[in-house]
Amino acid sequence: MDTLRKGTPVRLSDRVLRVTQDNPGMFTGPGTNTYVIGGAGSPAFVLDPGEEDDAHFEAILRAVGGREVADVLISHTHRDHWPLAPRLAEHTGAEIRAFNEDPPFAAGPRLKDGDCLSSGGATLVALHTPGHASDHLCFLLEEERAVFTADLVMGWSTSIIAPPDGNLNQYMASLERLIELGQGGGIDVLHPGHGESIKPPLDRVREIHRHRRQRTDQALEAIAAGVATIPEMVERIYTEPAVLASSTQVG
């Protein structure tokens, strides 16, 4: 059973440790998940070090456990995922890798869709999955058929799509890519950027896809009915306070 504990490394599998930062909020849920990925005794990848914070920095180092850090990986450049990365990279001598062409930190070679990173029996494939953010990456851990979904898919909430960088059409296409990847048993588990791991994985992905499609249809119906402002549209669509709260949370 998955147990979310802040500041303490939680072993999810032979190759995956999760450290949840103590930065809960509307946009982070219970906190940002940092993942240490790699076999015992081998160089590890650190994914999404989170916000600048001494306690979380020390917790990541405990999870690394004296191993070499192969790379510090950034899923996307929203500020709850990366500010601790430069400090961690300086401390460990690792490079920071991201999709963003002009990241707000000194980075190594840019990651592209389909790039493979291997270390210590862990092979990560970078998947460009825009929508929540234009530079958003998921990572497929091939040996465990696990996908680190960052803010594309979370169990506790849907993800906000905020223009100009967010794009609903791209987000839907990214969900569909994940569904296609998972069909036929290609994915066993999802490890999100916020909240507990998701299993079985595709049920949640399809649920979010249906939810987004439903909201889009409702918005189009509201426009056709003459609704002219966003507050009027919100009042028409979100008729239950609990639904509004859950659908506007964001990782």
C-alpha positions in Angstrom: 0.0 0.0 0.0 1.3 3.4 -1.0 2.0 5.7 2.0 2.7 9.4 1.5 5.1 10.6 4.2 6.7 14.1 4.1 10.5 14.4 4.4 11.1 10.7 4.6 12.1 8.5 1.7 9.4 6.0 0.8 10.5 3.0 -1.3 8.0 2.4 -4.1 10.0 -0.4 -5.9 13.5 -1.7 -6.2 14.4 1.3 -8.4 12.2 4.1 -7.1 12.3 6.1 -3.9 9.9 9.0 -3.3 10.5 12.0 -1.1 7.5 14.3 -0.6 8.3 18.0 0.2 6.5 19.7 3.0 5.0 22.4 0.7 1.3 21.7 0.7 -1.1 24.1 -1.0 -3.7 24.8 -3.6 -1.2 24.2 -6.4 0.8 21.4 -4.8 -1.8 19.3 -3.0 0.0 17.4 -0.2 3.4 18.5 -1.5 5.8 18.1 -4.4 7.1 14.6 -5.0 10.8 14.2 -5.7 11.9 10.8 -7.1 15.3 9.1 -6.8 15.5 6.5 -9.5 18.1 3.8 -10.0 19.3 0.4 -8.7 21.0 0.0 -5.3 24.6 1.1 -5.4 24.3 2.6 -8.9 24.2 6.2 -10.0 20.7 7.6 -9.6 18.5 10.1 -11.3 16.8 12.7 -9.2 13.5 13.9 -10.7 11.9 17.2 -9.7 13.9 18.4 -6.6 11.1 20.8 -5.7 11.4 24.2 -4.0 14.4 25.6 -2.3 14.4 24.3 1.3 17.1 23.0 3.6 15.0 20.1 5.1 14.0 18.8 1.6 17.6 19.1 0.4 18.8 16.9 3.3 15.9 14.4 2.7 16.9 14.0 -1.0 20.5 13.4 0.0 19.4 10.7 2.5 17.4 9.1 -0.3 20.4 9.2 -2.6 22.4 7.6 0.2 25.9 8.5 -1.0 25.4 7.3 -4.6 26.5 9.3 -7.6 23.7 11.4 -9.1 23.6 10.7 -12.9 21.4 13.7 -13.7 18.9 16.0 -12.1 15.8 15.9 -14.2 13.1 18.5 -14.4 9.6 17.6 -15.6 8.7 21.2 -16.3 9.6 24.7 -15.1 6.7 25.6 -12.8 8.4 26.8 -9.6 7.2 24.0 -7.3 9.3 21.5 -9.2 12.8 22.9 -9.9 14.3 25.7 -7.6 16.3 23.3 -5.5 17.9 21.8 -8.6 20.9 24.2 -9.0 21.9 23.6 -5.3 21.6 19.8 -5.8 23.5 19.9 -9.0 26.3 21.9 -7.5 26.5 19.6 -4.5 26.5 16.4 -6.5 28.3 17.5 -9.7 25.4 16.4 -11.8 23.9 18.2 -14.8 20.3 19.5 -14.8 18.3 18.2 -17.8 15.0 19.6 -19.0 13.0 20.1 -22.2 12.8 23.9 -21.9 15.0 25.7 -24.5 15.7 28.6 -22.2 15.3 27.3 -18.6 15.7 29.5 -15.6 18.8 27.6 -14.5 22.1 26.4 -15.9 21.3 23.2 -17.7 23.1 20.4 -19.6 22.0 19.2 -23.0 18.3 19.7 -23.7 16.1 16.6 -23.4 14.0 15.8 -26.4 11.0 13.6 -26.9 12.2 10.0 -27.0 15.6 10.5 -25.4 16.7 7.6 -23.4 18.7 7.9 -20.1 20.2 4.8 -18.5 21.9 4.2 -15.2 22.1 1.3 -12.8 19.5 -0.9 -14.4 17.1 2.0 -14.8 16.2 3.2 -18.3 14.1 6.4 -18.5 12.5 7.5 -21.8 11.5 11.2 -22.0 8.0 11.8 -23.3 7.1 15.3 -24.3 3.6 15.8 -22.9 2.6 19.5 -23.3 -0.7 21.0 -22.2 -0.3 21.8 -18.5 2.9 23.4 -19.6 4.6 23.6 -23.0 7.8 22.1 -21.7 6.2 19.3 -19.8 7.9 15.9 -19.8 6.8 12.5 -18.4 9.3 9.8 -18.0 8.8 6.1 -18.7 10.8 3.7 -16.5 11.0 0.8 -18.9 12.1 -1.9 -16.5 9.0 -1.3 -14.3 6.5 -0.1 -16.9 6.1 2.9 -14.7 5.4 6.5 -15.8 6.4 9.5 -13.8 3.5 11.8 -14.9 4.4 15.0 -13.0 1.4 17.3 -13.5 -0.2 15.5 -16.5 -2.0 13.0 -14.3 -2.6 13.1 -10.6 -4.9 11.1 -8.3 -5.9 13.9 -6.0 -7.0 16.5 -8.5 -7.2 17.4 -12.2 -4.5 19.8 -13.5 -5.0 23.4 -14.4 -4.6 24.5 -18.0 -3.7 28.1 -17.8 -3.0 30.2 -20.9 -0.8 31.4 -22.5 1.5 28.4 -21.8 -1.2 25.9 -21.1 -3.1 24.4 -24.0 -6.2 22.2 -23.7 -5.9 20.6 -27.1 -2.2 19.6 -26.4 -3.2 18.4 -22.9 -5.9 16.1 -24.4 -3.4 14.8 -26.9 -0.9 14.1 -24.2 -3.5 12.1 -22.2 -4.3 10.2 -25.4 -0.6 9.4 -25.9 -0.5 8.0 -22.4 -3.6 5.9 -23.0 -2.1 4.5 -26.2 1.1 3.7 -24.4 -0.7 1.9 -21.7 -3.1 -0.2 -23.8 -2.2 -3.8 -23.8 -0.5 -3.6 -20.4 2.3 -1.3 -21.4 2.0 0.7 -18.1 1.6 -0.8 -14.6 1.7 2.3 -12.4 1.8 6.1 -12.5 4.0 8.1 -10.2 2.6 11.7 -10.2 4.3 15.0 -9.2 1.8 15.4 -6.3 0.0 12.7 -4.3 0.2 9.0 -4.1 1.0 6.6 -7.0 -1.9 5.5 -9.2 -2.8 1.9 -9.9 -4.4 0.6 -12.1 -3.1 3.5 -14.2 -5.4 3.8 -17.2 -8.6 4.1 -15.2 -7.5 7.5 -13.9 -6.2 8.7 -17.2 -9.4 7.9 -19.0 -11.4 9.5 -16.1 -9.5 12.8 -16.5 -9.9 12.6 -20.3 -13.7 12.2 -20.0 -13.9 15.0 -17.4 -12.1 17.4 -19.7 -14.2 16.4 -22.7 -17.3 16.9 -20.6 -16.2 20.4 -19.4 -15.4 21.4 -23.0 -18.8 20.3 -24.2 -20.5 22.2 -21.3 -18.5 25.4 -22.1 -19.5 25.2 -25.8 -23.2 24.6 -24.8 -23.0 27.7 -22.5 -21.6 29.9 -25.3 -24.3 28.6 -27.7 -26.9 29.6 -25.0 -25.6 33.1 -24.9 -23.4 33.1 -21.8 -20.9 35.9 -22.4 -18.6 36.1 -19.3 -16.4 33.6 -17.5 -18.1 34.2 -14.1 -21.5 33.3 -15.7 -20.0 30.2 -17.3 -18.5 29.1 -14.0 -21.9 29.5 -12.3 -23.6 27.6 -15.0 -21.1 24.7 -15.2 -19.9 24.2 -11.7 -23.1 23.7 -9.8 -21.6 21.8 -6.9 -19.0 23.5 -4.7 -17.1 20.3 -4.1 -16.8 19.7 -7.9 -15.6 23.3 -8.4 -12.9 22.8 -5.7 -11.6 19.5 -7.1 -11.6 20.7 -10.7 -9.6 23.9 -10.1 -6.9 22.4 -7.9 -3.5 22.1 -9.6 -0.2 20.4 -9.2 
